[in-house]
């Protein structure tokens, strides 16, 4: 069976700590992506002729590298991942071609035809990270689903309780098949 569209997407989480990620564009949307990349401890290199005050501040503070100039295909050379976050259709397409030629995944913000990867809307509640994606088709609905998930995801007390239960199960050698039912019973009691 041939997969197409969003059914052929493979969700995964990337370890970007210390790895170079290229962001082409430095407007408000790019700024949000940069903040997410910094949370992931990526080395962020931004290429854009102009930048928001926030992006300029991150560069001044040494948290990112900002090259105040237009995109050049060579900018992709040492990147593990790239974000095309401009309002210029031609630049978006050039970034997509350059990343494809170098086998670097490209998140083309609000531009699915030029994307080889999509970022998700994230919910972080340690130890959980939940990513929600519509494959670029409906970003506003993706955000709404994220807000719903934020309301139903277990709180810290559930995580602590589940951690204690797991330690007990490991000590007792409890069969894997019995653990889920016990967890559900315990949570319903609590």
C-alpha positions in Angstrom: 0.0 0.0 0.0 1.4 3.4 -1.0 1.3 6.1 1.7 0.8 9.7 0.8 0.2 13.0 2.5 0.1 13.0 6.2 -0.2 9.2 6.5 3.3 8.9 5.3 4.7 11.2 8.1 6.9 9.7 10.8 6.6 11.5 14.1 9.8 11.7 16.0 11.7 13.8 18.5 15.1 15.2 17.7 18.1 15.6 20.0 19.4 18.9 18.8 21.6 19.9 21.7 24.8 21.4 20.4 23.8 20.8 16.8 23.5 23.7 14.3 20.1 24.6 13.1 19.6 27.2 10.4 16.8 29.6 10.5 16.2 31.7 7.4 14.1 34.7 8.4 14.0 36.7 11.6 10.4 38.0 11.9 8.0 37.3 14.7 7.2 33.7 13.5 10.9 32.9 13.1 11.5 34.4 16.6 9.1 31.8 18.1 10.8 29.0 16.3 14.2 30.3 17.5 13.0 30.2 21.1 11.8 26.6 20.7 15.2 25.7 19.2 17.0 27.3 22.1 14.8 25.3 24.6 16.1 22.2 22.7 19.7 23.5 23.3 20.4 23.8 19.6 23.1 26.0 18.2 20.9 28.5 16.2 22.2 30.3 13.2 19.9 32.9 11.7 20.3 34.4 8.3 18.1 37.4 7.4 18.8 41.0 6.3 16.6 42.4 9.1 15.4 41.0 12.5 12.9 41.7 15.2 14.2 43.4 18.4 13.9 40.0 20.1 16.1 38.2 17.6 18.6 41.1 17.7 18.6 40.8 21.5 19.3 37.1 21.4 22.2 37.8 19.0 23.6 40.5 21.2 23.4 38.2 24.2 25.4 35.6 22.3 22.5 33.0 22.4 22.3 32.8 18.6 24.4 33.8 15.7 22.7 36.3 13.4 24.1 37.0 9.9 22.4 40.2 8.7 22.3 39.4 5.0 20.2 37.5 2.4 20.2 33.7 2.3 22.9 31.9 0.4 22.7 28.1 -0.5 26.0 27.6 1.3 24.3 28.5 4.6 22.9 25.0 4.7 26.3 23.3 4.7 26.8 22.4 8.3 23.1 22.4 9.4 21.3 19.3 10.8 18.0 21.0 10.2 16.7 24.2 8.6 13.7 26.4 9.1 12.5 28.6 6.2 10.5 31.3 8.0 10.2 34.2 5.5 7.4 35.9 3.7 9.3 35.7 0.4 8.1 32.7 -1.7 11.3 32.7 -3.8 13.5 32.6 -0.7 11.4 29.8 0.7 11.8 27.8 -2.5 15.5 28.4 -2.6 15.9 27.2 1.0 13.9 24.1 0.1 16.0 23.3 -2.9 19.3 23.9 -1.0 18.3 21.7 1.9 17.0 18.9 -0.4 20.3 18.9 -2.4 22.2 18.5 0.9 19.8 16.0 2.5 18.9 18.4 5.3 15.3 18.4 6.5 13.5 21.7 6.0 10.6 23.1 8.0 9.0 25.6 5.7 6.8 27.7 7.9 3.2 28.0 6.6 4.5 26.6 3.3 3.8 22.8 3.0 4.9 22.5 -0.6 8.5 23.5 0.3 8.6 21.5 3.5 10.3 18.2 4.0 9.4 18.2 7.7 6.8 19.9 9.9 7.1 21.1 13.4 4.3 20.3 15.8 2.5 22.3 18.4 4.1 21.2 21.7 2.8 20.4 25.1 5.6 20.0 27.7 4.8 18.5 31.0 7.8 16.6 32.2 8.4 13.8 31.6 5.9 14.1 28.7 6.4 16.0 25.5 3.4 15.8 23.2 3.6 17.0 19.6 0.5 17.6 17.5 0.7 18.1 13.8 -1.7 18.5 10.9 1.1 18.2 8.4 0.9 21.9 7.8 -2.7 21.8 6.7 -4.5 23.5 9.6 -2.1 25.3 12.0 -4.9 27.0 14.0 -6.7 23.7 14.6 -3.4 22.2 15.7 -3.1 24.9 18.3 -6.6 24.3 19.5 -5.9 20.5 19.9 -2.8 21.4 21.8 -4.8 23.5 24.2 -7.3 20.6 24.8 -4.4 18.2 25.4 -2.9 20.7 28.0 -6.1 20.4 30.0 -6.3 16.6 30.1 -2.6 15.7 30.4 -1.9 14.3 33.9 -0.4 16.6 36.5 2.9 16.2 38.3 1.2 14.2 41.1 0.1 11.5 38.6 3.6 11.2 37.3 5.1 10.9 40.8 2.5 8.2 41.6 3.2 6.3 38.4 6.9 6.5 39.1 6.4 4.9 42.5 4.2 2.2 41.1 6.8 1.4 38.4 9.5 1.0 41.1 7.1 -1.3 43.1 6.4 -3.4 39.9 10.0 -3.8 39.1 10.9 -4.8 42.7 8.0 -7.4 42.7 8.6 -8.5 39.1 5.0 -7.7 38.2 4.1 -8.9 34.7 3.9 -6.1 32.1 0.3 -7.1 31.2 -0.9 -6.4 34.7 0.7 -3.0 35.2 -1.6 -0.8 33.1 -4.8 -2.0 34.8 -3.3 -1.4 38.2 -2.2 2.1 37.2 -5.7 3.0 36.0 -7.3 1.6 39.2 -4.8 3.7 41.3 -5.5 6.9 39.4 -9.3 6.4 39.7 -8.9 6.1 43.5 -6.7 9.2 43.7 
